[in-house]
């Protein structure tokens, strides 16, 4: 694997410097990074930012294993590793967005029910409305998952 570092000049250009395939390549890469400098690591090289673009990783489990391995390899030397890119975003979306969306929908439904109760003063009508909204959302998510294979 190689990282891309940007050289500071009038016209920036990419240098493929960071190699982490084995320890010797890694050490020689660190020497080059100290020489050229980088925007993706701190000056003392205690923190790194990796921007990951995975061409050969097809399944979600391969992507997760790769990111975990990258973080573990650098954490051995007590380095801080920050990973970003499409792969990391996809994993975040799969893990968290559905949970956050459900929480947002439940809180919004409760708030709407309170406002509706304030205007109508009829608890039965508000409860029926709340239940119908929840059923509608559950059916919509289920249908979306069946049709589009979503999470």
Order of alpha helices (4+ residues) and beta strands (2+ residues): beta-beta-alpha-beta-alpha-beta-alpha-alpha-alpha
